[in-house]
């Protein structure tokens, strides 16, 4: 647990969102557990860019490699 997975099961899907939480539905036998890392992209940048003064970019190993300041009135 706590390691990046090689790929999500084809049928996995987010069924509910609230606050900073996503509820993921998987099939019996799918190998995913509490603490596993699941990465998502965003559909619209304003869902995060207008909420934070700095957005951090990570490298392929998950380490912070960049800090991108955001500017909103």
PDB file of N, H, CA, C and O in Angstrom:
ATOM      1  N   UNK A   1       0.830  -1.188   0.000  1.00  0.00           N
ATOM      2  CA  UNK A   1       0.000   0.000   0.000  1.00  0.00           C
ATOM      3  C   UNK A   1       0.874   1.250   0.000  1.00  0.00           C
ATOM      4  O   UNK A   1       2.043   1.215   0.385  1.00  0.00           O
ATOM      5  N   UNK A   2       0.275   2.356  -0.442  1.00  0.00           N
ATOM      6  H   UNK A   2      -0.674   2.384  -0.755  1.00  0.00           H
ATOM      7  CA  UNK A   2       0.975   3.621  -0.466  1.00  0.00           C
ATOM      8  C   UNK A   2       1.913   3.780  -1.647  1.00  0.00           C
ATOM      9  O   UNK A   2       2.696   4.729  -1.679  1.00  0.00           O
ATOM     10  N   UNK A   3       1.857   2.883  -2.615  1.00  0.00           N
ATOM     11  H   UNK A   3       1.221   2.112  -2.589  1.00  0.00           H
ATOM     12  CA  UNK A   3       2.708   2.942  -3.789  1.00  0.00           C
ATOM     13  C   UNK A   3       1.880   3.275  -5.025  1.00  0.00           C
ATOM     14  O   UNK A   3       0.713   2.891  -5.110  1.00  0.00           O
ATOM     15  N   UNK A   4       2.475   3.988  -5.987  1.00  0.00           N
ATOM     16  H   UNK A   4       3.423   4.300  -5.918  1.00  0.00           H
ATOM     17  CA  UNK A   4       1.744   4.226  -7.240  1.00  0.00           C
ATOM     18  C   UNK A   4       1.384   2.902  -7.910  1.00  0.00           C
ATOM     19  O   UNK A   4       2.187   1.970  -7.948  1.00  0.00           O
ATOM     20  N   UNK A   5       0.180   2.837  -8.430  1.00  0.00           N
ATOM     21  H   UNK A   5      -0.473   3.593  -8.400  1.00  0.00           H
ATOM     22  CA  UNK A   5      -0.286   1.626  -9.112  1.00  0.00           C
ATOM     23  C   UNK A   5       0.082   1.698 -10.589  1.00  0.00           C
ATOM     24  O   UNK A   5       0.142   2.796 -11.143  1.00  0.00           O
ATOM     25  N   UNK A   6       0.329   0.565 -11.245  1.00  0.00           N
ATOM     26  H   UNK A   6       0.280  -0.326 -10.794  1.00  0.00           H
ATOM     27  CA  UNK A   6       0.698   0.607 -12.651  1.00  0.00           C
ATOM     28  C   UNK A   6      -0.434   1.095 -13.552  1.00  0.00           C
ATOM     29  O   UNK A   6      -0.165   1.592 -14.645  1.00  0.00           O
ATOM     30  N   UNK A   7      -1.652   0.972 -13.139  1.00  0.00           N
ATOM     31  H   UNK A   7      -1.870   0.568 -12.251  1.00  0.00           H
ATOM     32  CA  UNK A   7      -2.788   1.427 -13.924  1.00  0.00           C
ATOM     33  C   UNK A   7      -4.078   1.097 -13.210  1.00  0.00           C
ATOM     34  O   UNK A   7      -4.187   0.068 -12.543  1.00  0.00           O
ATOM     35  N   UNK A   8      -5.053   1.975 -13.353  1.00  0.00           N
ATOM     36  H   UNK A   8      -4.964   2.811 -13.894  1.00  0.00           H
ATOM     37  CA  UNK A   8      -6.330   1.730 -12.694  1.00  0.00           C
ATOM     38  C   UNK A   8      -7.108   0.687 -13.470  1.00  0.00           C
ATOM     39  O   UNK A   8      -6.962   0.583 -14.688  1.00  0.00           O
ATOM     40  N   UNK A   9      -7.931  -0.086 -12.781  1.00  0.00           N
ATOM     41  H   UNK A   9      -8.049  -0.002 -11.792  1.00  0.00           H
ATOM     42  CA  UNK A   9      -8.798  -1.025 -13.486  1.00  0.00           C
ATOM     43  C   UNK A   9      -9.697  -0.276 -14.470  1.00  0.00           C
ATOM     44  O   UNK A   9     -10.117   0.850 -14.203  1.00  0.00           O
ATOM     45  N   UNK A  10      -9.983  -0.896 -15.585  1.00  0.00           N
ATOM     46  H   UNK A  10      -9.642  -1.811 -15.801  1.00  0.00           H
ATOM     47  CA  UNK A  10     -10.760  -0.239 -16.648  1.00  0.00           C
ATOM     48  C   UNK A  10     -12.141   0.212 -16.188  1.00  0.00           C
ATOM     49  O   UNK A  10     -12.671   1.192 -16.712  1.00  0.00           O
ATOM     50  N   UNK A  11     -12.720  -0.465 -15.245  1.00  0.00           N
ATOM     51  H   UNK A  11     -12.290  -1.261 -14.819  1.00  0.00           H
ATOM     52  CA  UNK A  11     -14.079  -0.134 -14.802  1.00  0.00           C
ATOM     53  C   UNK A  11     -14.129   0.786 -13.591  1.00  0.00           C
ATOM     54  O   UNK A  11     -15.220   1.124 -13.133  1.00  0.00           O
ATOM     55  N   UNK A  12     -12.991   1.199 -13.059  1.00  0.00           N
ATOM     56  H   UNK A  12     -12.105   0.924 -13.431  1.00  0.00           H
ATOM     57  CA  UNK A  12     -12.992   2.089 -11.900  1.00  0.00           C
ATOM     58  C   UNK A  12     -13.562   3.443 -12.302  1.00  0.00           C
ATOM     59  O   UNK A  12     -13.254   3.968 -13.372  1.00  0.00           O
ATOM     60  N   UNK A  13     -14.399   4.003 -11.424  1.00  0.00           N
ATOM     61  H   UNK A  13     -14.649   3.577 -10.555  1.00  0.00           H
ATOM     62  CA  UNK A  13     -14.938   5.328 -11.715  1.00  0.00           C
ATOM     63  C   UNK A  13     -15.263   6.074 -10.427  1.00  0.00           C
ATOM     64  O   UNK A  13     -15.602   5.478  -9.405  1.00  0.00           O
ATOM     65  N   UNK A  14     -15.149   7.396 -10.510  1.00  0.00           N
ATOM     66  H   UNK A  14     -14.874   7.880 -11.341  1.00  0.00           H
ATOM     67  CA  UNK A  14     -15.523   8.246  -9.382  1.00  0.00           C
ATOM     68  C   UNK A  14     -17.044   8.354  -9.389  1.00  0.00           C
ATOM     69  O   UNK A  14     -17.641   8.750 -10.390  1.00  0.00           O
ATOM     70  N   UNK A  15     -17.663   8.000  -8.271  1.00  0.00           N
ATOM     71  H   UNK A  15     -17.178   7.679  -7.458  1.00  0.00           H
ATOM     72  CA  UNK A  15     -19.125   8.020  -8.207  1.00  0.00           C
ATOM     73  C   UNK A  15     -19.672   9.178  -7.377  1.00  0.00           C
ATOM     74  O   UNK A  15     -20.867   9.468  -7.420  1.00  0.00           O
ATOM     75  N   UNK A  16     -18.789   9.842  -6.615  1.00  0.00           N
ATOM     76  H   UNK A  16     -17.818   9.606  -6.580  1.00  0.00           H
ATOM     77  CA  UNK A  16     -19.238  10.951  -5.778  1.00  0.00           C
ATOM     78  C   UNK A  16     -18.029  11.803  -5.407  1.00  0.00           C
ATOM     79  O   UNK A  16     -16.930  11.285  -5.210  1.00  0.00           O
ATOM     80  N   UNK A  17     -18.244  13.109  -5.315  1.00  0.00           N
ATOM     81  H   UNK A  17     -19.137  13.530  -5.475  1.00  0.00           H
ATOM     82  CA  UNK A  17     -17.210  14.034  -4.873  1.00  0.00           C
ATOM     83  C   UNK A  17     -17.750  14.898  -3.752  1.00  0.00           C
ATOM     84  O   UNK A  17     -18.918  15.288  -3.773  1.00  0.00           O
ATOM     85  N   UNK A  18     -16.906  15.203  -2.768  1.00  0.00           N
ATOM     86  H   UNK A  18     -15.958  14.887  -2.751  1.00  0.00           H
ATOM     87  CA  UNK A  18     -17.221  16.240  -1.792  1.00  0.00           C
ATOM     88  C   UNK A  18     -15.928  16.741  -1.183  1.00  0.00           C
ATOM     89  O   UNK A  18     -15.009  15.966  -0.921  1.00  0.00           O
ATOM     90  N   UNK A  19     -15.867  18.040  -0.962  1.00  0.00           N
ATOM     91  H   UNK A  19     -16.614  18.670  -1.175  1.00  0.00           H
ATOM     92  CA  UNK A  19     -14.683  18.668  -0.386  1.00  0.00           C
ATOM     93  C   UNK A  19     -13.435  18.193  -1.124  1.00  0.00           C
ATOM     94  O   UNK A  19     -13.344  18.382  -2.337  1.00  0.00           O
ATOM     95  N   UNK A  20     -12.478  17.587  -0.438  1.00  0.00           N
ATOM     96  H   UNK A  20     -12.553  17.433   0.547  1.00  0.00           H
ATOM     97  CA  UNK A  20     -11.279  17.070  -1.105  1.00  0.00           C
ATOM     98  C   UNK A  20     -11.336  15.560  -1.273  1.00  0.00           C
ATOM     99  O   UNK A  20     -10.293  14.917  -1.390  1.00  0.00           O
ATOM    100  N   UNK A  21     -12.518  14.984  -1.290  1.00  0.00           N
ATOM    101  H   UNK A  21     -13.366  15.506  -1.195  1.00  0.00           H
ATOM    102  CA  UNK A  21     -12.646  13.537  -1.327  1.00  0.00           C
ATOM    103  C   UNK A  21     -13.334  13.065  -2.600  1.00  0.00           C
ATOM    104  O   UNK A  21     -14.282  13.686  -3.082  1.00  0.00           O
ATOM    105  N   UNK A  22     -12.841  11.962  -3.130  1.00  0.00           N
ATOM    106  H   UNK A  22     -12.071  11.458  -2.739  1.00  0.00           H
ATOM    107  CA  UNK A  22     -13.487  11.300  -4.263  1.00  0.00           C
ATOM    108  C   UNK A  22     -13.832   9.880  -3.813  1.00  0.00           C
ATOM    109  O   UNK A  22     -13.029   9.204  -3.171  1.00  0.00           O
ATOM    110  N   UNK A  23     -15.022   9.453  -4.157  1.00  0.00           N
ATOM    111  H   UNK A  23     -15.674  10.003  -4.679  1.00  0.00           H
ATOM    112  CA  UNK A  23     -15.472   8.097  -3.836  1.00  0.00           C
ATOM    113  C   UNK A  23     -15.329   7.270  -5.101  1.00  0.00           C
ATOM    114  O   UNK A  23     -15.963   7.564  -6.115  1.00  0.00           O
ATOM    115  N   UNK A  24     -14.501   6.239  -5.047  1.00  0.00           N
ATOM    116  H   UNK A  24     -13.987   6.000  -4.224  1.00  0.00           H
ATOM    117  CA  UNK A  24     -14.143   5.444  -6.202  1.00  0.00           C
ATOM    118  C   UNK A  24     -14.827   4.089  -6.135  1.00  0.00           C
ATOM    119  O   UNK A  24     -14.728   3.383  -5.132  1.00  0.00           O
ATOM    120  N   UNK A  25     -15.519   3.730  -7.204  1.00  0.00           N
ATOM    121  H   UNK A  25     -15.600   4.303  -8.020  1.00  0.00           H
ATOM    122  CA  UNK A  25     -16.151   2.417  -7.288  1.00  0.00           C
ATOM    123  C   UNK A  25     -15.245   1.490  -8.106  1.00  0.00           C
ATOM    124  O   UNK A  25     -14.848   1.827  -9.221  1.00  0.00           O
ATOM    125  N   UNK A  26     -14.928   0.341  -7.553  1.00  0.00           N
ATOM    126  H   UNK A  26     -15.251   0.067  -6.647  1.00  0.00           H
ATOM    127  CA  UNK A  26     -14.123  -0.664  -8.244  1.00  0.00           C
ATOM    128  C   UNK A  26     -14.847  -2.003  -8.171  1.00  0.00           C
ATOM    129  O   UNK A  26     -15.773  -2.175  -7.378  1.00  0.00           O
ATOM    130  N   UNK A  27     -14.429  -2.929  -8.986  1.00  0.00           N
ATOM    131  H   UNK A  27     -13.676  -2.790  -9.630  1.00  0.00           H
ATOM    132  CA  UNK A  27     -15.042  -4.256  -9.003  1.00  0.00           C
ATOM    133  C   UNK A  27     -14.370  -5.172  -7.981  1.00  0.00           C
ATOM    134  O   UNK A  27     -13.207  -4.964  -7.636  1.00  0.00           O
ATOM    135  N   UNK A  28     -15.088  -6.177  -7.497  1.00  0.00           N
ATOM    136  H   UNK A  28     -16.033  -6.346  -7.778  1.00  0.00           H
ATOM    137  CA  UNK A  28     -14.451  -7.151  -6.608  1.00  0.00           C
ATOM    138  C   UNK A  28     -13.232  -7.749  -7.303  1.00  0.00           C
ATOM    139  O   UNK A  28     -13.292  -8.082  -8.487  1.00  0.00           O
ATOM    140  N   UNK A  29     -12.156  -7.881  -6.589  1.00  0.00           N
ATOM    141  H   UNK A  29     -12.109  -7.610  -5.628  1.00  0.00           H
ATOM    142  CA  UNK A  29     -10.938  -8.446  -7.158  1.00  0.00           C
ATOM    143  C   UNK A  29      -9.971  -7.408  -7.701  1.00  0.00           C
ATOM    144  O   UNK A  29      -8.813  -7.726  -7.971  1.00  0.00           O
ATOM    145  N   UNK A  30     -10.432  -6.157  -7.868  1.00  0.00           N
ATOM    146  H   UNK A  30     -11.373  -5.898  -7.648  1.00  0.00           H
ATOM    147  CA  UNK A  30      -9.510  -5.093  -8.273  1.00  0.00           C
ATOM    148  C   UNK A  30      -8.535  -4.860  -7.124  1.00  0.00           C
ATOM    149  O   UNK A  30      -8.935  -4.825  -5.960  1.00  0.00           O
ATOM    150  N   UNK A  31      -7.281  -4.705  -7.450  1.00  0.00           N
ATOM    151  H   UNK A  31      -6.957  -4.734  -8.395  1.00  0.00           H
ATOM    152  CA  UNK A  31      -6.250  -4.590  -6.419  1.00  0.00           C
ATOM    153  C   UNK A  31      -5.972  -3.126  -6.114  1.00  0.00           C
ATOM    154  O   UNK A  31      -5.049  -2.524  -6.664  1.00  0.00           O
ATOM    155  N   UNK A  32      -6.785  -2.567  -5.229  1.00  0.00           N
ATOM    156  H   UNK A  32      -7.535  -3.056  -4.782  1.00  0.00           H
ATOM    157  CA  UNK A  32      -6.593  -1.198  -4.771  1.00  0.00           C
ATOM    158  C   UNK A  32      -7.027  -1.150  -3.316  1.00  0.00           C
ATOM    159  O   UNK A  32      -8.012  -1.779  -2.929  1.00  0.00           O
ATOM    160  N   UNK A  33      -6.293  -0.407  -2.525  1.00  0.00           N
ATOM    161  H   UNK A  33      -5.494   0.104  -2.840  1.00  0.00           H
ATOM    162  CA  UNK A  33      -6.615  -0.363  -1.105  1.00  0.00           C
ATOM    163  C   UNK A  33      -6.362   1.004  -0.505  1.00  0.00           C
ATOM    164  O   UNK A  33      -5.817   1.893  -1.159  1.00  0.00           O
ATOM    165  N   UNK A  34      -6.758   1.162   0.728  1.00  0.00           N
ATOM    166  H   UNK A  34      -7.201   0.440   1.259  1.00  0.00           H
ATOM    167  CA  UNK A  34      -6.542   2.406   1.458  1.00  0.00           C
ATOM    168  C   UNK A  34      -5.048   2.694   1.483  1.00  0.00           C
ATOM    169  O   UNK A  34      -4.245   1.825   1.822  1.00  0.00           O
ATOM    170  N   UNK A  35      -4.683   3.923   1.121  1.00  0.00           N
ATOM    171  H   UNK A  35      -5.336   4.629   0.846  1.00  0.00           H
ATOM    172  CA  UNK A  35      -3.281   4.320   1.099  1.00  0.00           C
ATOM    173  C   UNK A  35      -2.646   4.241  -0.275  1.00  0.00           C
ATOM    174  O   UNK A  35      -1.574   4.809  -0.483  1.00  0.00           O
ATOM    175  N   UNK A  36      -3.278   3.548  -1.230  1.00  0.00           N
ATOM    176  H   UNK A  36      -4.149   3.087  -1.061  1.00  0.00           H
ATOM    177  CA  UNK A  36      -2.749   3.507  -2.585  1.00  0.00           C
ATOM    178  C   UNK A  36      -2.883   4.883  -3.224  1.00  0.00           C
ATOM    179  O   UNK A  36      -3.787   5.644  -2.882  1.00  0.00           O
ATOM    180  N   UNK A  37      -1.993   5.200  -4.145  1.00  0.00           N
ATOM    181  H   UNK A  37      -1.258   4.582  -4.423  1.00  0.00           H
ATOM    182  CA  UNK A  37      -1.971   6.507  -4.795  1.00  0.00           C
ATOM    183  C   UNK A  37      -2.763   6.444  -6.094  1.00  0.00           C
ATOM    184  O   UNK A  37      -2.490   5.614  -6.961  1.00  0.00           O
ATOM    185  N   UNK A  38      -3.751   7.334  -6.219  1.00  0.00           N
ATOM    186  H   UNK A  38      -3.972   8.008  -5.515  1.00  0.00           H
ATOM    187  CA  UNK A  38      -4.539   7.453  -7.443  1.00  0.00           C
ATOM    188  C   UNK A  38      -4.403   8.893  -7.907  1.00  0.00           C
ATOM    189  O   UNK A  38      -4.702   9.816  -7.150  1.00  0.00           O
ATOM    190  N   UNK A  39      -3.956   9.096  -9.141  1.00  0.00           N
ATOM    191  H   UNK A  39      -3.713   8.346  -9.755  1.00  0.00           H
ATOM    192  CA  UNK A  39      -3.773  10.449  -9.657  1.00  0.00           C
ATOM    193  C   UNK A  39      -4.884  10.778 -10.633  1.00  0.00           C
ATOM    194  O   UNK A  39      -5.301   9.936 -11.429  1.00  0.00           O
ATOM    195  N   UNK A  40      -5.365  12.029 -10.562  1.00  0.00           N
ATOM    196  H   UNK A  40      -5.026  12.713  -9.915  1.00  0.00           H
ATOM    197  CA  UNK A  40      -6.409  12.512 -11.447  1.00  0.00           C
ATOM    198  C   UNK A  40      -5.956  13.797 -12.113  1.00  0.00           C
ATOM    199  O   UNK A  40      -5.135  14.535 -11.567  1.00  0.00           O
ATOM    200  N   UNK A  41      -6.485  14.055 -13.275  1.00  0.00           N
ATOM    201  H   UNK A  41      -7.151  13.455 -13.718  1.00  0.00           H
ATOM    202  CA  UNK A  41      -6.332  15.360 -13.901  1.00  0.00           C
ATOM    203  C   UNK A  41      -7.579  16.167 -13.591  1.00  0.00           C
ATOM    204  O   UNK A  41      -8.537  15.633 -13.032  1.00  0.00           O
ATOM    205  N   UNK A  42      -7.581  17.429 -13.940  1.00  0.00           N
ATOM    206  H   UNK A  42      -6.802  17.863 -14.393  1.00  0.00           H
ATOM    207  CA  UNK A  42      -8.754  18.253 -13.714  1.00  0.00           C
ATOM    208  C   UNK A  42      -9.370  18.624 -15.055  1.00  0.00           C
ATOM    209  O   UNK A  42      -8.664  18.730 -16.057  1.00  0.00           O
ATOM    210  N   UNK A  43     -10.662  18.818 -15.077  1.00  0.00           N
ATOM    211  H   UNK A  43     -11.236  18.732 -14.263  1.00  0.00           H
ATOM    212  CA  UNK A  43     -11.344  19.147 -16.327  1.00  0.00           C
ATOM    213  C   UNK A  43     -11.324  20.641 -16.613  1.00  0.00           C
ATOM    214  O   UNK A  43     -11.482  21.049 -17.764  1.00  0.00           O
ATOM    215  N   UNK A  44     -11.136  21.451 -15.601  1.00  0.00           N
ATOM    216  H   UNK A  44     -11.008  21.120 -14.667  1.00  0.00           H
ATOM    217  CA  UNK A  44     -11.096  22.896 -15.800  1.00  0.00           C
ATOM    218  C   UNK A  44     -10.117  23.485 -14.789  1.00  0.00           C
ATOM    219  O   UNK A  44     -10.255  23.231 -13.592  1.00  0.00           O
ATOM    220  N   UNK A  45      -9.132  24.266 -15.236  1.00  0.00           N
ATOM    221  H   UNK A  45      -9.020  24.473 -16.207  1.00  0.00           H
ATOM    222  CA  UNK A  45      -8.106  24.742 -14.312  1.00  0.00           C
ATOM    223  C   UNK A  45      -8.625  25.617 -13.174  1.00  0.00           C
ATOM    224  O   UNK A  45      -7.997  25.664 -12.117  1.00  0.00           O
ATOM    225  N   UNK A  46      -9.737  26.301 -13.351  1.00  0.00           N
ATOM    226  H   UNK A  46     -10.247  26.262 -14.210  1.00  0.00           H
ATOM    227  CA  UNK A  46     -10.232  27.169 -12.277  1.00  0.00           C
ATOM    228  C   UNK A  46     -10.636  26.378 -11.042  1.00  0.00           C
ATOM    229  O   UNK A  46     -10.789  26.954  -9.965  1.00  0.00           O
ATOM    230  N   UNK A  47     -10.811  25.070 -11.177  1.00  0.00           N
ATOM    231  H   UNK A  47     -10.687  24.602 -12.052  1.00  0.00           H
ATOM    232  CA  UNK A  47     -11.166  24.287  -9.999  1.00  0.00           C
ATOM    233  C   UNK A  47     -10.041  24.231  -8.982  1.00  0.00           C
ATOM    234  O   UNK A  47     -10.268  23.847  -7.835  1.00  0.00           O
ATOM    235  N   UNK A  48      -8.829  24.608  -9.380  1.00  0.00           N
ATOM    236  H   UNK A  48      -8.645  24.919 -10.313  1.00  0.00           H
ATOM    237  CA  UNK A  48      -7.751  24.695  -8.384  1.00  0.00           C
ATOM    238  C   UNK A  48      -6.978  26.000  -8.484  1.00  0.00           C
ATOM    239  O   UNK A  48      -6.478  26.480  -7.466  1.00  0.00           O
ATOM    240  N   UNK A  49      -6.858  26.592  -9.657  1.00  0.00           N
ATOM    241  H   UNK A  49      -7.265  26.203 -10.484  1.00  0.00           H
ATOM    242  CA  UNK A  49      -5.994  27.755  -9.813  1.00  0.00           C
ATOM    243  C   UNK A  49      -6.500  28.997  -9.094  1.00  0.00           C
ATOM    244  O   UNK A  49      -5.694  29.829  -8.677  1.00  0.00           O
ATOM    245  N   UNK A  50      -7.802  29.147  -8.939  1.00  0.00           N
ATOM    246  H   UNK A  50      -8.457  28.472  -9.277  1.00  0.00           H
ATOM    247  CA  UNK A  50      -8.297  30.345  -8.266  1.00  0.00           C
ATOM    248  C   UNK A  50      -8.396  30.169  -6.756  1.00  0.00           C
ATOM    249  O   UNK A  50      -8.838  31.088  -6.066  1.00  0.00           O
ATOM    250  N   UNK A  51      -8.006  29.035  -6.232  1.00  0.00           N
ATOM    251  H   UNK A  51      -7.647  28.288  -6.792  1.00  0.00           H
ATOM    252  CA  UNK A  51      -8.128  28.774  -4.802  1.00  0.00           C
ATOM    253  C   UNK A  51      -6.802  28.822  -4.049  1.00  0.00           C
ATOM    254  O   UNK A  51      -6.787  28.903  -2.821  1.00  0.00           O
ATOM    255  N   UNK A  52      -5.701  28.773  -4.774  1.00  0.00           N
ATOM    256  H   UNK A  52      -5.713  28.707  -5.771  1.00  0.00           H
ATOM    257  CA  UNK A  52      -4.399  28.692  -4.125  1.00  0.00           C
ATOM    258  C   UNK A  52      -3.459  29.745  -4.692  1.00  0.00           C
ATOM    259  O   UNK A  52      -3.504  30.046  -5.885  1.00  0.00           O
ATOM    260  N   UNK A  53      -2.597  30.311  -3.828  1.00  0.00           N
ATOM    261  H   UNK A  53      -2.561  30.066  -2.859  1.00  0.00           H
ATOM    262  CA  UNK A  53      -1.628  31.316  -4.273  1.00  0.00           C
ATOM    263  C   UNK A  53      -0.444  30.686  -4.988  1.00  0.00           C
ATOM    264  O   UNK A  53       0.206  31.346  -5.799  1.00  0.00           O
ATOM    265  N   UNK A  54      -0.156  29.429  -4.705  1.00  0.00           N
ATOM    266  H   UNK A  54      -0.684  28.893  -4.047  1.00  0.00           H
ATOM    267  CA  UNK A  54       0.942  28.713  -5.364  1.00  0.00           C
ATOM    268  C   UNK A  54       0.461  27.300  -5.695  1.00  0.00           C
ATOM    269  O   UNK A  54      -0.141  26.627  -4.859  1.00  0.00           O
ATOM    270  N   UNK A  55       0.731  26.867  -6.910  1.00  0.00           N
ATOM    271  H   UNK A  55       1.220  27.414  -7.589  1.00  0.00           H
ATOM    272  CA  UNK A  55       0.452  25.485  -7.325  1.00  0.00           C
ATOM    273  C   UNK A  55       1.807  24.805  -7.476  1.00  0.00           C
ATOM    274  O   UNK A  55       2.692  25.335  -8.148  1.00  0.00           O
ATOM    275  N   UNK A  56       1.978  23.650  -6.866  1.00  0.00           N
ATOM    276  H   UNK A  56       1.259  23.220  -6.320  1.00  0.00           H
ATOM    277  CA  UNK A  56       3.249  22.942  -6.922  1.00  0.00           C
ATOM    278  C   UNK A  56       3.219  21.884  -8.019  1.00  0.00           C
ATOM    279  O   UNK A  56       2.248  21.138  -8.151  1.00  0.00           O
ATOM    280  N   UNK A  57       4.288  21.828  -8.800  1.00  0.00           N
ATOM    281  H   UNK A  57       5.077  22.434  -8.693  1.00  0.00           H
ATOM    282  CA  UNK A  57       4.443  20.802  -9.831  1.00  0.00           C
ATOM    283  C   UNK A  57       5.417  19.753  -9.338  1.00  0.00           C
ATOM    284  O   UNK A  57       6.423  20.079  -8.709  1.00  0.00           O
ATOM    285  N   UNK A  58       5.124  18.507  -9.619  1.00  0.00           N
ATOM    286  H   UNK A  58       4.306  18.242 -10.130  1.00  0.00           H
ATOM    287  CA  UNK A  58       5.981  17.416  -9.161  1.00  0.00           C
ATOM    288  C   UNK A  58       6.660  16.740 -10.342  1.00  0.00           C
ATOM    289  O   UNK A  58       6.179  16.808 -11.473  1.00  0.00           O
ATOM    290  N   UNK A  59       7.777  16.090 -10.067  1.00  0.00           N
ATOM    291  H   UNK A  59       8.167  16.034  -9.148  1.00  0.00           H
ATOM    292  CA  UNK A  59       8.482  15.346 -11.102  1.00  0.00           C
ATOM    293  C   UNK A  59       7.936  13.917 -11.165  1.00  0.00           C
ATOM    294  O   UNK A  59       6.969  13.587 -10.479  1.00  0.00           O
ATOM    295  N   UNK A  60       8.552  13.086 -11.979  1.00  0.00           N
ATOM    296  H   UNK A  60       9.338  13.354 -12.536  1.00  0.00           H
ATOM    297  CA  UNK A  60       8.092  11.710 -12.147  1.00  0.00           C
ATOM    298  C   UNK A  60       8.159  10.861 -10.897  1.00  0.00           C
ATOM    299  O   UNK A  60       7.498   9.826 -10.810  1.00  0.00           O
ATOM    300  N   UNK A  61       8.951  11.288  -9.926  1.00  0.00           N
ATOM    301  H   UNK A  61       9.488  12.129  -9.997  1.00  0.00           H
ATOM    302  CA  UNK A  61       9.055  10.559  -8.664  1.00  0.00           C
ATOM    303  C   UNK A  61       8.139  11.113  -7.585  1.00  0.00           C
ATOM    304  O   UNK A  61       8.169  10.656  -6.442  1.00  0.00           O
ATOM    305  N   UNK A  62       7.312  12.115  -7.954  1.00  0.00           N
ATOM    306  H   UNK A  62       7.287  12.486  -8.882  1.00  0.00           H
ATOM    307  CA  UNK A  62       6.379  12.689  -6.995  1.00  0.00           C
ATOM    308  C   UNK A  62       6.983  13.742  -6.089  1.00  0.00           C
ATOM    309  O   UNK A  62       6.345  14.154  -5.121  1.00  0.00           O
ATOM    310  N   UNK A  63       8.204  14.191  -6.378  1.00  0.00           N
ATOM    311  H   UNK A  63       8.723  13.855  -7.164  1.00  0.00           H
ATOM    312  CA  UNK A  63       8.839  15.234  -5.575  1.00  0.00           C
ATOM    313  C   UNK A  63       8.526  16.608  -6.163  1.00  0.00           C
ATOM    314  O   UNK A  63       8.470  16.771  -7.382  1.00  0.00           O
ATOM    315  N   UNK A  64       8.325  17.579  -5.302  1.00  0.00           N
ATOM    316  H   UNK A  64       8.370  17.447  -4.312  1.00  0.00           H
ATOM    317  CA  UNK A  64       8.046  18.937  -5.768  1.00  0.00           C
ATOM    318  C   UNK A  64       9.257  19.443  -6.548  1.00  0.00           C
ATOM    319  O   UNK A  64      10.378  19.461  -6.040  1.00  0.00           O
ATOM    320  N   UNK A  65       9.009  19.855  -7.794  1.00  0.00           N
ATOM    321  H   UNK A  65       8.098  19.841  -8.207  1.00  0.00           H
ATOM    322  CA  UNK A  65      10.088  20.328  -8.662  1.00  0.00           C
ATOM    323  C   UNK A  65       9.889  21.780  -9.084  1.00  0.00           C
ATOM    324  O   UNK A  65      10.838  22.436  -9.514  1.00  0.00           O
ATOM    325  N   UNK A  66       8.669  22.280  -8.965  1.00  0.00           N
ATOM    326  H   UNK A  66       7.899  21.747  -8.616  1.00  0.00           H
ATOM    327  CA  UNK A  66       8.349  23.635  -9.405  1.00  0.00           C
ATOM    328  C   UNK A  66       7.307  24.250  -8.465  1.00  0.00           C
ATOM    329  O   UNK A  66       6.529  23.544  -7.822  1.00  0.00           O
ATOM    330  N   UNK A  67       7.314  25.565  -8.405  1.00  0.00           N
ATOM    331  H   UNK A  67       7.946  26.138  -8.927  1.00  0.00           H
ATOM    332  CA  UNK A  67       6.267  26.314  -7.698  1.00  0.00           C
ATOM    333  C   UNK A  67       5.755  27.358  -8.672  1.00  0.00           C
ATOM    334  O   UNK A  67       6.522  28.193  -9.153  1.00  0.00           O
ATOM    335  N   UNK A  68       4.464  27.315  -8.965  1.00  0.00           N
ATOM    336  H   UNK A  68       3.842  26.637  -8.574  1.00  0.00           H
ATOM    337  CA  UNK A  68       3.861  28.229  -9.923  1.00  0.00           C
ATOM    338  C   UNK A  68       2.945  29.198  -9.194  1.00  0.00           C
ATOM    339  O   UNK A  68       1.877  28.797  -8.732  1.00  0.00           O
ATOM    340  N   UNK A  69       3.335  30.469  -9.078  1.00  0.00           N
ATOM    341  H   UNK A  69       4.202  30.795  -9.454  1.00  0.00           H
ATOM    342  CA  UNK A  69       2.452  31.431  -8.420  1.00  0.00           C
ATOM    343  C   UNK A  69       1.221  31.705  -9.282  1.00  0.00           C
ATOM    344  O   UNK A  69       1.308  31.723 -10.510  1.00  0.00           O
ATOM    345  N   UNK A  70       0.091  31.916  -8.643  1.00  0.00           N
ATOM    346  H   UNK A  70       0.021  31.901  -7.645  1.00  0.00           H
ATOM    347  CA  UNK A  70      -1.141  32.252  -9.358  1.00  0.00           C
ATOM    348  C   UNK A  70      -1.506  33.691  -9.040  1.00  0.00           C
ATOM    349  O   UNK A  70      -1.198  34.189  -7.957  1.00  0.00           O
ATOM    350  N   UNK A  71      -2.158  34.359  -9.975  1.00  0.00           N
ATOM    351  H   UNK A  71      -2.409  33.955 -10.855  1.00  0.00           H
ATOM    352  CA  UNK A  71      -2.504  35.770  -9.808  1.00  0.00           C
ATOM    353  C   UNK A  71      -3.971  35.977 -10.148  1.00  0.00           C
ATOM    354  O   UNK A  71      -4.345  35.948 -11.320  1.00  0.00           O
ATOM    355  N   UNK A  72      -4.790  36.182  -9.156  1.00  0.00           N
ATOM    356  H   UNK A  72      -4.486  36.206  -8.204  1.00  0.00           H
ATOM    357  CA  UNK A  72      -6.202  36.489  -9.356  1.00  0.00           C
ATOM    358  C   UNK A  72      -6.550  37.687  -8.488  1.00  0.00           C
ATOM    359  O   UNK A  72      -6.070  37.813  -7.362  1.00  0.00           O
ATOM    360  N   UNK A  73      -7.390  38.562  -9.024  1.00  0.00           N
ATOM    361  H   UNK A  73      -7.780  38.459  -9.939  1.00  0.00           H
ATOM    362  CA  UNK A  73      -7.770  39.787  -8.325  1.00  0.00           C
ATOM    363  C   UNK A  73      -8.467  39.516  -7.080  1.00  0.00           C
ATOM    364  O   UNK A  73      -8.853  40.447  -6.373  1.00  0.00           O
TER     365      UNK A  73
END
